[in-house]
Amino acid sequence: MTFEVRWTETSFRKLQKLDPNIQKRIVAELDEAAAADDIFAIAKRLTGVNLYSIRVGDYRAITGIEKNKMVILVVEVIEARSTRNCKVRGHIRITGASLFGSRRP
């Protein structure tokens, strides 16, 4: 079961600002997670939102995972020490829309 990895513009720009070696590690880890039999064994669910964190060294890829569409959407790439202050959580609550286009009930 292989998922497709997609990036938001913001997350892709943040990735490009990182050191090239870190970029390669993050992309490789996401590709490995996408090809895994059970992605939810790799991704840790975040409290209060329908998002997951995939750990890559000192960084976290904050992702939305749509199992039915076989998509991993990377919404943020952050350093592990700033995970608690991540703005993604508030942004998702404010918009009221899911990451994949459908509205909340």
KAWO-V49393 format. One record per residue. N is the residue number from 0. RES is the residue in one letter. PSI is psi in degrees with one decimal (* if undefined). OMEGA is omega in degrees with one decimal (none if undefined). D_LAST is the distance of its C-alpha to the last C-alpha in Angstrom with 1 decimal. Layout:
{{N | RES | PSI | OMEGA | D_LAST} {N | RES | PSI | OMEGA | D_LAST}}
This chain:
{{0 | M | 113.0 | -177.9 | 28.8} {1 | T | 127.5 | 177.0 | 28.7} {2 | F | 155.8 | 173.5 | 25.7} {3 | E | 133.6 | 178.8 | 26.0} {4 | V | 124.1 | 176.8 | 26.1} {5 | R | 152.8 | -177.8 | 24.7} {6 | W | 141.6 | 168.8 | 25.3} {7 | T | 161.7 | 179.1 | 23.9} {8 | E | -42.9 | -178.5 | 26.7} {9 | T | -46.6 | -178.6 | 26.8} {10 | S | -35.4 | 179.4 | 27.0} {11 | F | -40.0 | 177.2 | 29.6} {12 | R | -41.4 | 178.2 | 31.7} {13 | K | -39.7 | 177.5 | 31.7} {14 | L | -43.0 | -178.5 | 32.8} {15 | Q | -23.8 | 179.5 | 35.6} {16 | K | -13.7 | -178.5 | 36.9} {17 | L | 164.4 | 175.4 | 37.5} {18 | D | 139.2 | -178.3 | 40.8} {19 | P | -36.5 | 178.5 | 41.2} {20 | N | -39.6 | 177.7 | 41.8} {21 | I | -40.1 | 176.7 | 38.5} {22 | Q | -48.7 | -178.8 | 36.7} {23 | K | -41.5 | 179.3 | 38.2} {24 | R | -42.6 | -179.2 | 37.2} {25 | I | -46.8 | 179.8 | 33.6} {26 | V | -42.8 | 179.9 | 33.3} {27 | A | -42.2 | -179.6 | 35.3} {28 | E | -40.0 | 177.8 | 33.2} {29 | L | -39.1 | 176.5 | 29.9} {30 | D | -39.5 | 177.7 | 31.7} {31 | E | -42.2 | 178.0 | 32.9} {32 | A | -38.8 | -179.5 | 29.4} {33 | A | -30.1 | -178.9 | 28.2} {34 | A | -6.1 | -176.5 | 31.0} {35 | A | 150.8 | 177.3 | 30.7} {36 | D | -39.2 | 179.4 | 30.1} {37 | D | 93.2 | -178.2 | 27.6} {38 | I | -28.7 | -176.9 | 26.0} {39 | F | -10.1 | 172.5 | 24.2} {40 | A | -22.9 | -179.1 | 27.8} {41 | I | -41.3 | -176.1 | 28.5} {42 | A | 134.9 | 179.6 | 25.2} {43 | K | 127.4 | -179.1 | 24.5} {44 | R | 136.3 | 177.3 | 21.0} {45 | L | 144.4 | -177.4 | 20.5} {46 | T | 132.2 | 172.2 | 19.6} {47 | G | -9.8 | 179.5 | 16.4} {48 | V | 163.1 | 179.1 | 14.8} {49 | N | 56.5 | 179.5 | 14.1} {50 | L | 159.9 | -178.5 | 17.5} {51 | Y | 153.3 | 178.1 | 20.9} {52 | S | 131.3 | 175.0 | 24.4} {53 | I | 119.6 | -175.2 | 27.4} {54 | R | 132.0 | 175.3 | 30.7} {55 | V | 93.4 | -178.0 | 33.5} {56 | G | -123.2 | -180.0 | 36.5} {57 | D | 8.1 | -177.3 | 36.0} {58 | Y | 159.0 | 175.0 | 32.8} {59 | R | 134.5 | 171.2 | 29.2} {60 | A | 114.8 | 178.7 | 27.0} {61 | I | 121.6 | -171.6 | 23.4} {62 | T | 155.6 | 167.0 | 21.3} {63 | G | 136.8 | -177.9 | 17.9} {64 | I | 119.6 | 177.8 | 18.5} {65 | E | 99.8 | -174.2 | 16.8} {66 | K | -39.4 | -178.5 | 18.8} {67 | N | -35.4 | -178.6 | 17.9} {68 | K | -3.9 | 179.7 | 19.1} {69 | M | 47.3 | -176.7 | 21.8} {70 | V | 136.8 | 168.3 | 21.2} {71 | I | 116.7 | 178.7 | 22.0} {72 | L | 116.2 | 179.0 | 21.0} {73 | V | 115.3 | -177.4 | 23.4} {74 | V | -17.5 | -178.3 | 21.9} {75 | E | 145.1 | 171.6 | 24.8} {76 | V | 118.4 | -175.6 | 28.3} {77 | I | 158.9 | 172.8 | 29.7} {78 | E | 145.7 | -175.9 | 32.8} {79 | A | -36.6 | -176.7 | 32.2} {80 | R | -16.7 | 178.9 | 33.7} {81 | S | 11.2 | -177.9 | 31.1} {82 | T | -40.4 | -177.6 | 28.0} {83 | R | -26.7 | -178.3 | 27.5} {84 | N | 22.4 | -175.9 | 27.4} {85 | C | 131.2 | -178.7 | 25.1} {86 | K | -10.9 | -178.3 | 23.2} {87 | V | -42.8 | -175.7 | 20.5} {88 | R | -51.2 | 179.8 | 18.6} {89 | G | -37.6 | -178.9 | 18.5} {90 | H | -42.7 | -179.2 | 17.8} {91 | I | -39.5 | 178.7 | 14.6} {92 | R | -40.3 | -176.8 | 13.4} {93 | I | -43.3 | -175.4 | 14.8} {94 | T | -35.7 | -179.7 | 13.3} {95 | G | -0.4 | 179.4 | 9.6} {96 | A | 151.2 | 176.6 | 9.6} {97 | S | 170.1 | -179.2 | 10.3} {98 | L | -16.9 | -172.7 | 14.0} {99 | F | 21.2 | 170.6 | 14.0} {100 | G | -19.7 | -179.4 | 12.6} {101 | S | 151.1 | -179.8 | 9.2} {102 | R | 153.5 | 174.5 | 6.4} {103 | R | 149.7 | 178.6 | 3.8} {104 | P | * | none | 0.0}}
